[in-house]
Amino acid sequence: MHIAIIGKGNVGTALQAGLSQLGHQVRAVGRDALLVHQAALASELIILAMPFSETDNVVTALGVAANGKVVVDATNLLTDSLHLAAGFDTSGAEQLQAKLPAARVVKAFNTSFAGTMASGHVKGEQLVGLVAGDDAAAKQTVLEIVDALGFDAVDAGPLLMARYLEPMALLNIRLAYVQGLGPNMGFRLVR
């Protein structure tokens, strides 16, 4: 599959490595609007792995190149002081879907640290890969990718569940960096 990753930071780089190892044709680009648009045009799936504050710029750069495509939102709607930038009546993923109405937005990869994204594991333990979205086919595609990377892929329900995945990511971040547990950790679903 041809995949465009918007964002060349830790998350984008880790996903690029993991997805490339699976045989996908992956192109990661930074903030250059022309490169974002070109990468999206040439892709079947787009992953947003940049700070949420860049969303409007990326949406503008994507334009119609995102129409009909699966757009994976791996961002988190956080303030600079590590708090939620929105309450529980919306999410960054829902806001993204409203800005890209012809795309098929799926929330995934936001509850794990970059160091786990290429394998879905930490300290020998399989992490849960929670996926939320309204388009069943798009969500299934992302669940298959999450599973292939090594996560325990779990359907978290419709896109509105991103309202809870984003706070879960905030908890993870605060545990790691505020409480001092470090990023070599993650969530596992025991069932």
N, C-alpha and C positions, 0 to 999 in steps of 0.2 A: 504494500500500500504506500502511496505517496503521502507523506505527512509533513506539514509545515509547523514548526515550533516558533512562536513569537516570544522571544526572550532568550538571551544567551548567558544568563546568570547560572547559579548553582542548579536550580530546578530544570531549566531548559537543557543545560549541558548533561545532567544525569539522565533525563528522559531521552535525549538524543542518543546517548551511549546505549542505553537499554534497548530502545526500539531498533537501532541499527543492528545490534547483535541478533535481533529476531528476524532480520532480513528486510525490514522496511526501508524504503528510500526516504531519508529524513533530511530536511533542510531547516536549519535554525538561523533565524535572522534577528537583528536587534531592532532599534527604533526607526531606522530609515523607512519612511512611508512607501517609497517606490519598491524597496525590497520586500516589505511586508505584503504589499499588494501582489507582487509577482510570485512570491512563495505561495500565497493563498490560491492564486489562480491555478498553479501547477499541482495543487494538492487535492486529496480526497478528504482529508481530515486536518483540522487546524487545532493546535494546542496553544492556549494563552498561558504563558509562564513568565509573565512580567508583573511588576507591581500593579495592584488594582488602580492606582492613581493614573496609570497610563492608558486605561481602558478607552476613554473617549478618543485619544489620539489613534489608538489601534483600530477602533471601530471606523473612524474616518478613513484610515489608510486601507482597511479591508474593502470597504465599499461593497459593491455587488459581488466581489470575489468570494464572499462567504455564503452567498445565496445557495440554499439547498445542501450545504455541506455540514458535516458534524463539526461543531466548535466546542472543544473541551476547555472548560474554565477551571484552571488549576490555581487561580488567584484567591486571595483572601481580602475581604472588605475590612481592613484594619486601619486605625489611626497611627500616627507616628509614635504615640505613647502606648501602643499595644492594647487598644480597646476596640470594640466593634464600632465601625463607622455607621452602622444602621442597626436598628433593633430587630425584633423577631417577626416583623410584619412584611419584610422583604429580605432579599439577599443580593449579593453581587451578581450571582448567576441569573437571577430573575431580571435584574436591571439590564444585564447584558442581552438576554433574550429579547427584551423590549427594544433595545437599540439595534438588534440584528434580527428583525422579525422573520426574515426568510431563511435564517440559519436554523440548525437543530442543535441547540445548546445543551450540553451535558456537564454536570459538575463532577469532577474526579481529581484525584492526586493532591488535593489540598490538605488532607489530614496526615500526611507523611512528610518527613524531612527529605531533602534532596539526597542525602547519603543512602537512603533506602530505595529510591525510585528505580534504580536499574535492576534491582533483584527482588524487591518486595519482602526482604528479610532484614532483621537486625539481631545480632547475637544468636544466630541460628534459629530464630523464631520467625514464622510467617506472619506478616502484618495483614490487617484487613484493608482492602481497597474498596471503599464505599463509592458508589456511583449513583447519581440521581439525574433524572431527565424525564421529559414528557413524551418524547418521540421514542417508541419502543424499539425500532430498528437501530436508531442512533445509539441508544443506551446499550443494546446488545453488542454492538460493535465495540463500544468502549469497555464493556465488561470482559469481552474476549481479549482485548489488549491488556487490560489490568491483570487478568489471569495469566496470560502468556508471560508477562514480566515477572511473575512469581508471587503476586499478592493473592490473598484469599478474596476473590472478587465477590462483592455482595451488592445486590440491587437494593438501594436505599429508598426507592420509591420515586415519586414525581419530583420535578425540579424544585418545588417549594421546600423540599427537604434540605436544600442547600441552606435554608435559614438555620438549620441545626448543625450542618456539617461545618459551616464557617465558624461558629462558636467553638466547636470541637477542635478545630485547627488552632484557634486562639488559645484554648486550654493547653494544647500540646506545646505551643510556642512559649507560653508563660511558664509551664513546668520546666522546659529546657533552659530558658534564658533568665527568667526572673527567679525561679525557685532553685536554679543551679543544677538541674539534673543532666543538662547537656543534650545535644541532638542525636545521640546514639541510642534512641528509644523510639517507641511507637505503640500504636493500639492494635490489639489482637482481639478477635471475636471468638469466644469459646461457645460452642453450641453442640 
